[in-house]
Amino acid sequence: MDITLPILILAIPIAMFLILGIGGVVMPRKVAGVLGILGMGTCAVLAYIVAFTYFFSGAPDFITELGQRLQYQVFDCTWLAFTEKLVVKIGFLLDPISAMMLVVITTISFMVHLYSWGYMEHEPGFQRYYAFLSLFSFSMLGLVVATNIFQMYIFWELVGVSSYLLIGFFYKLPSAVAASKKAFIVTRFADLGFLIGILVLSYYTDTFNFQTLTSNPELVMAECGGATFMGASVMTWAMVLIFMGGMGKSAMMPLHIWLPDAMEGPTPVSALIHAATMVVAGVYLVARMFPCYCQVPASMDFVGIVGAITAFYAAVVACCQIDIKRVLAFSTISQIAFMMVSLAVARDYIPVGEHWHAPGLGYMASMFHLFTHAMFKALLFLGAGCLIHAVHSNDYTAMGGLRKYMPVTHWTFLIGCLAIAGIPPFSGFFSKDEMLSAMYQNSFFWGAWMTMVAGLTAFYMFRLYYLIFWWEENPHYKEHKPHDGPWQMSLPLIILALVSCVAGFIPFGEFVTYNGEPYHIHLEAGVAIPSVIVAVCAIALATWLYAKKNDRPAKMRAALPTLWEAAHRRFYWDEIYQFITHRIIFGIICKSIAWFDRHVIDATMDGFAKITQKASVSIRGMQNGHIQAYVAWYFFGALALAAFVWWCIA
């Protein structure tokens, strides 16, 4: 493949960032918007060409003798050389999941760029906003095509910086500033673990290269030489620490606290960063290192347990939120955790008939859901943006009955809800069924647990849908009649809705697989039928409770006030962190250290200073400016020195 196209995919967004960031202040708003949209649109076209060439060209560069599509380094340039073997390179890696992510990132980013032209039209800092969008797109694209884990880490941190800038875009709002700092700090702690894991792994393997690490994971395991630390192998520690970075970016418990607050940023930012691209970076990381994770079952157990707990927790919390963006935020956390569990259960090879369900099914299903989820979750977030744009509030209490006023938003939002609920024939049904099939193949517990989570997903999404579009109309509509957004906002909704309708029929397993061997997606009636029944029952319950105004929700809340309040307040995780940081770390530990510093260290130094000061005051007469006095002191000093020398000799 000609390296020009891959280079342009990375060069265009960083060029747009520099142009808009430096020259945006003197540009008209429309010029900046058009430049940003055209730049990202061109990048999307190039990404489609590269992905299409990789999957369909049949070029020998991409296909082995067995017909398997494996990793292909378009270019790979040496950047740093620590030792003869340990070399950091900057390159562009194509394989099934990176080619898929090129399509996902550029598609969603282009939709957000176009949508933002209408949504952010009257906001100050319009040019700066498009510059930050371009920087984020560059960072995420660089992350997914990295040829080595160190390059991934560099772009991983750039994604964090971009996210910080976009979440805090409304920097005059204290809540936005606090949210951006919270996201940055929490993910920095996670990324510290990621960096330590990279250093541990590279120390024993003498490589950062993904091809070397994943092509022969047994050799990687052997190179660790059976080294252990605190009862666990070094390889286990390395993989768990690397996963810490994924826990931070993908908002897994207990590092999930930043994502709901990140909704303080502009709604298109939520669609781009916190639904479709950045938050799936953790899933992508585990998928990229999947063969290494398979070598250490303990690390996969950790991934699965964290994912299962997070998925259930986030689904329960989403059932009790009032802010529509926070409902979608917790939905994202739950869905990403779903993908993590799917990867975790894919560690064993389980033959069933002619199929190898894991890792063929679990791995592929997770990647499939990553693709479909990106589309319908971006649709839902952009739909929420249209609602907020129309009623000027994030709370569903300011909405109700909007289906009459906003038909485009209503129908596209409904498609997104049906897709995420797993109702056929929408895309979420196919990908979620594949994940549940993998989980049931691993154990009945995993399948049943995640089926329950899927039921909760259907319930809280249709609770949100009915409260927005069917509940009693808000009386303020008489003063300000809501309406659909301009074409720049409506067109992305329609496109993403169409994709959410047909994406499930893509022969995904033919392309995005664990080891290059095609896997044919097939529905298992024993899994699909019960999961659809659970989803339909959950939707029916939401319909009974919220399709029209009644007192049933209030009665349920009154029956379980403690549980509802706890779920509404996210089970007090923020309060727990506040207690730990302010009361324990700052209040006890830091105060104790400060007291010791002030009363022991500073007091000791102050004592030395006072002794020195008093001694200097007492002898300052020795330097009074009189030559006779100096001669006398010199004379007596010489006598004293002579006497001391004589005494020593004697």
N, C-alpha and C positions, 0 to 999 in steps of 0.2 A: 504493500500500500504506500502511496505517496504520502510523505510525512507532512505535506503542506496542510491538508485538511485537519489532522489532529492538532497541529500547532495553532491553526486559526481558531479552533474551538476554545482554546485557552487564551489566545491573544486578544480576541475581540472583546470579551467582557472586561479584561483588565485594562484594555485601551479605553473602553467606554468609562470605566471608573476614573481614569486619569483625566480624560477630556472633560467629563461632567464635573469631576471634583475640583479641577483647577479652573476651567473656563466657564463653569455653570453660572457663576455669579454675574457674568456679563451676557448670558444667553437669555433670550425670551423663553418662557416656560414651555411653550409648544415645541420649540426647537429641541430643548432638552428631552422632552417626552418622546418626540419622534426619533431622536438619535438612540435613546435607550431601547425603544421598542424595535427599531430596525436592527440594532446590534444584536439583541437577543433573538429576534426572528431569524437572522442570518445564521447565528450560532445553532439554533434548533435545526435548520435545514441541513447544515453540515453534519450535525450529530446523527440525523436520520440517514444521511448518505453513508457515513462511516458504519453505523449499525447494520444497515441493509447490505452493504458490501461484505461485512463480516459474516452475517447469517446466511446470505443467499447467493453470494458470487460464486462459490465453489472453487475459489482460488486456492492453490496448493499451500500458500502461506498460512492459511487458516485451518486446513484440514489435514489430519494425520492419515497414515495408511489405513487405519481402522475406521476412518470416516468420522473421527471425533473432533469436535471443535474445542481446542484447548487454548491456553494462554499464548498471546502473541504480543511481543514488545515492538511497537511501532518505532520508537526510538528510545535510547537509554544513554544518557550522558553522565560521566563522572563529575561529581560536585565536590565531595570531600573524601579523603582517604585516611582513615585512622590507622590502619595497619595494611599489610599487603593484601589480606583477605577481606578485612572489614571496611567496605567501601560504600559510601552513600551516593546513589545515583538519582538523577532527575529524569524521568521518562514518561512514557504513555503506554499503558498496558491495556490490551483488549482481551477480554474473555467474555463468556456469556453474561455474567452479572455486571461487569463494567459497561458493556455495550447496552444492556437494558437500562442501567442507571443514567447513561448519557441521554437516552430518550426521555426518561422520567424527569430528570432535572431540567432539561431544556424546554420540554413541553410545559411543565408547571410554571417555570420561570417566565416563559413567553406569555402565558395566560395572565400571570400576575402583573407583568409589565403593561400589558394592554388594559387590564382591569383598572390598574392604578391611575391611568390617564383620566378616567372619569371619577374615581373615588377620591383621589388626592388633588384634584384640579385646583381647589381654592385654598389648599394648605400652604402656609409659608415653608420655605425650604424644599420646594418641589424638585429643584435640580439636585440638591444634596441627597434627596430620597432616591432618585434614580441612580446616582453614583453609588450609594450604598447597596442597592439591589444588584448592580453589576459586580461589585466587589464580592458579595455573597455568592453569586452564581459562579464566578471564577474560582473561589475557594472550594466550593462543593464539587465542581467539575475536576479540579486538581486532586481532590481527595479520592474520588472513585477511580481515577485512571492511574493512581500511583503504582509504580513498579516495585516499591519496597515500603516497609512499614515505617521507616524514618521519614520518607517523603509524605506518607499519609499523615504522620504526626504533625509535620509542618503545616499542611493544609488544614488539618484538624483544628489547630490553634487559630488559623486565619478564619475558619468558620466561626469559632467562638468570638473573635473580635468583630466580625461582620454582624453576628447576632446581637452583640452588645450595642453596636451602633444603631441597628434597626429597632430593637426593643425600646431603646431610649430616644427614639427619633423626636418625640414630643418632650424635649429636654426641659421645658418650662413647667411641666407637670411633675411634682414631687413623686407621685406614684409611679410614673414611667421611669424616672431616674432610679428609684429604689428597685424596681423590677429588673432593670438592665444590670445593676450592680449585683443583685441577687443571682441572676443567671450566670454572670461572669464568675463570681466567686465560687459558687457551688460546682460549676463545671471545671474550674481550675483545680479544686481539690481532687476531683475525679481524674483529671488529666495528669496529675502528679503520679497517681497509681499507674496510669497508662505508660508514662515515660519510664518509671522504674521497671515495669514489666518488659518493655522494649530492651532496656539495658541488660536485664538479667538474661533474656533470651539470646540476645546478640553476643553476650560474653561467652556463653557456652557453645553457640553454633557458629560464631565467626561470620555471620551474614545478616543482612537486613532484607534480602531479596525474597519476594513472595514466591517466585517459582522454585527457588531452592528449598524454602521452608515447607511448601505444600506438596511438592512433587514426590518427596520421600520423607514423610513425617516419622517413619520408624527410625530413620537415620538421625533425625533431629532428636528424637527421644534418647537414642543411644549415646549421642554426643554429650548429653547431660550427665552421663556416667553414673546414674543412680544417686546423684547428690540429693540430699534432703535438708529440710529446714523445718524445725518444729513439727516433725512427724509427717510432713508432706513433701513430695518430690519437688525439686526446683522447677521442673516443667509445669507442675500444677500451680505453683505460686506465680510463675510467669504468666500463664494463661488467665488466671483469676485477676491478676493486677491489670493485664491488658483489657479484660472485660470491664474493669472499673471505669475506664474511659468511656466504654459503651453505656454503662449505667448512667453516667452523668449526661452524655449527649441525648440518650434515649429516655431520660427521666424515669429510670427504674428506682424502686424503693431501695434505700431511704434517700436517694438523691433526686427525688421527683419534685421537690418543693418549688423549684424555679419555674416550671412550665406553666402552671395556672396563672402566676403573676405576670408571665411574659405576654399575656393577652393585653397588657397595657399598650403595647405597640400598635401601629396601624393594622387593621384587619387583613389587608393583602399580605402583610408580613407574616401574620399568623398562618395564612394559607401556604406561603412559600416555605418558611423555616420550620414551623412547629407542627406541620401536618404531612408535608410531602417529601422533604429532603433532609434537613439537618437532623431531625429526630430519628430518622431511620438509619443514621450513620452508625449507630450501635449495632443494629441488625446486620448492616453491611460489613462491619468489622468482624463479627463472629462468622459470617458466611465466608469472608475472604480467608480467614484463618481456620476454616472448618476442619480440614484434615488434621491440623495440630490439636484442635480441641478434642477430636475423636480419640486421640492417643491418651488422653487423661480424663477418664470418665468422671472423676471427682469434680473437675471444672465444669463439665456439662451438667452434672447434677446441680451445681451452684447456679448455673444459668437458668435451668428449668425451674428450680424452686423460687428464685427471685422473680422470674417471669410469671409464674402461676399466682403468687401472692399479689404481685403488682396488678395483674389483670383483674382479679376479683375486687381488690381494694378500689381501684379507679372506677370500675363499673358501679359499685355501690355509691361512691361519692357523686358520680355523675347524675344519679337518680334524684339528688336533693339540691342541685345548684339552681340558682335563679338567673345568673348571668349566662346568656346563651353561648358566648365564646368560651366560658369556663366548662360548660357541658361538653363542648367539642374538644377542649383541651384534655379533659379527663378521658374522653373517648379515645383520643390519640394515644394516651399513655396505655390504656387497656389493650388497644389493637397492636401496638408495638410489642407489648408483653406477650400477646398471643403468638406473634412471629417468633419471639425468643423461645417460647415453649416448643414450638414446632421444630426449631433447629435443635433444641436440647434432646428431644425424643428421637432424633434422626441419627444418633450415634452408633446404633447397632444395625447390623445387617439382618433383616428378618424376611426370609423368602416366603412369599404367599403365591402359590400357583407359578405363573411365569414372571411375576413382578418381584422386584426387590424394593420393598416398601420404605426401607430406610437404609442409607440416606436418600435414595432416589426420591421417595415421596415427601418425607419431612422437609428436606432441604429445598426441593423444588417448590413445595407448597408455600413455604415461608417467603421465597422470592416472588412467587406468583401473587401472594397477598400483598407484598410490599408494592408491587406494581398497581394492582387494582385499588388498594387503599389510598395510594397517592392521588389517584384520579377522583374518587368519590369524596375523599376527605377535603381536598382542595375545593371541590364543588360545594361542599357544605359550608366551609369557611367563607368562600366568596359569596354564597347565598346569605350567610349571616351578615356579611358586610353590606349587602343590599338592604337588608332589614334595618340595620343600624343607620344607614344612610337615609332611610325613609322616615324613621320615627325618632332618631337622635337619642337612642338609649340602647344599652346592652341588655336590659332586663326584660324578660318575657311579660312582666306585669304591665309594661307600656305597649304591649302588642295585643294580639287576639283578632280573629276574623280577617286576617290580612289576605286570605286567598282571593277575596273579591277585588282587592285593590292592586295586588301584585301577582298577576297570573304567571308570568315567566318565572319569577322567583319561587312561587308556590310549586309549580310542576317540577322544576329542576331540583328543588330541595327535597321533594317527595321521592324522586328517583334516587337521590343520595341516601335518604333514609332506608329505602327498600334495599339498596345495594349493601349498606353496612349491616343491615339486619339479616342478610343472608337469604333473601327471598328470590327464588328463581323467576325469570332467567337473568337477573341482574348479576353483574360481575362478582360482587362479594360472595354470592352463593357458591360459585365454583371454587374460588380460592379458599374460602373458609371450610368447605366440605373436604378439600384435600388435606388441610391442616388437621381437621378432626379425625379423618381416616388414619393419618400417621399417628395421632395420639392414641386412638383406640388400638392400633396395631401394637403399640408399645405396652400399654396397660389400660385396663378399663377405667382406673382411677383418673388418669390424665384426660381421657376422653370425656368422662362424665363431668369432671370439674370444669373443663373448658366449654362444654356444652351449656352448663349453667351460666357461665360468663357470657356466652353468645346470646342466651335468653335475656339476660339483663341488658345487653346492648340493644336488642330490639325494643325492650321496654322503655329505656330512657330516651332513645332517639324518637320514638313516636310520642312519648310524653312531651318532648320538646316541640315536635311537629304540630300536635294538636293545640298546645298552649299558644303557639304563634299564629297558626292559620285558622283555627276553628273555635277557640274559646271566645267568650264574649268580646265584642269590639270595644276598644278603648274610646271613651268619650272625646278624647283630644283629637280624634280624626276629623271632627267637625271644624276645628280650627286650622288644622294642617292635614290635608288629604294625602295619605301615602301613595306612592306610585313606584313602578319598576325603575331601575336605574337607566342611564343612557346606554346607547348601543355598545360602548366600550366595556360596560359592566355586564350587559345581558349576553353578549356574544360568547365570552368565555364560559358562562354558565351553560349555555346550550351545547357548546362543543364538549365540555367535560361530562355533561349529562348523557350525550350520545356515546361517548367512550365508555361510561359506566354501564350502559346498556349492552354493549357488544364485546367488551374486553374479556368477558368470561369465555367466549368462544375461540379466543386465540389459542392455537396449539402450543401453549407455553412450554410444556415439557419436552417438546422437540428441540428447544434451543437452550433454555436455562436449566442446566442440570449440574449435578455434583461432579461427575467425572467425565463429562462429554458424551456419555451414552444417552440416547434419547429416551424419554419416559413418556408414555402415552397417558394423558389425563383420562381418568375414567371415574364415573360416579359409582359409589357403593351405596346401594339402596338401604342397607342396614344402618348406615350413618346419615345419609342425606335425608331420608324420610323423618326420622326422629328429630333431627336438628331443625328441619322446616316446621314440624309440628310445634316444637318448643318456641320457635320464633313467632309463629302465628298466634299461639296462646298468649305470649307476651304482648304482642300488638293488640290482641283483643282486650287484654286487661287494661292497657293504656287507653284504648278507645272507650271502654266503659268508664274510666276515671276522668278522662280529660277531653273527650270529643265535644262536649258542651258544658257550660258552667253548671256546677253542682257542688254539694257540700261533702262529697265522698273523700276528696284529697284532704280536706281539713279534718275530717273525722279520723282518717288514717294517721295524720300527723299528731292529733291529740291522743290517739291510742298509744303511740310510741314516741313521745316527745323527746326523750333522752337520745334515742337512736337517731331520730331525724336531725336533732341539733348537732350531734357528733358528726354525722355524715355531711351535713351542711358546712360545718367548720373543718372539714377534711380530716376528721378524727384527731384534731388538735396537733398535727405535725408541726405547724408553724410555731405553736405555743411551746412545744417540746424543744424545738431548736432555740427559741428565745430563752427558755429557762436554762438550757445547757450553756448557751453562749453568754447571756447577761448575768445570770445568777451564779453559775458554777465557774465558768472560765473567767469572765470579767469580775464578778462579784467576790469570788473566793480565791481562786488561783492568782489572778492578776493583782488583786488587792493585797494578797499576802506577799507576792513578789515585790510589789511597789513599797509595802511597809518595810520589808527587809532591805530593799535598795535605799530607802530614805533614812531608816533608823540605824542600820548596821553599816552598809557600805559608805553611804554619804556621811554618816556621823563619824566614821573612822577617818575618812579623808578630811572632814572638817576639823577633827581633833589634831591631825598632823598639821593642818594649816594654822590653827590657833597657836600650837607650840612653836611653829616656825616664826609666826608673827611676833609672839612675846619675846622669843630669843633675839629676833632682829631688833626689836625696840630696845632691849637691854644692852645691846652691843653697838647701837648706832653711834654712840659717842666716840667710838674708835675712828670713825670717818667724819671728822668735824672740819676738815679743810685746812688745819694748821700743820705746817711742815714739821714743826718741833714735835708735835704729838706723834706724827707718823714715824719719825726717827726714833723716838722713845719706844714705841711699840715694836719697831723692827729690832732694836737693841735687845729688849727683854725677850723677844721671841727667839733671837739668835742664841742668847744665853740659855734659854729653856731647852732649845733643840740640842745644844752642845752638852748640857747636863744629861739629857735623856740618852744621847749616844754614848757618853762616858759610862753611864749606869749600865747600859746594855753590854758594853765591852767588859766592864768589871764583873 
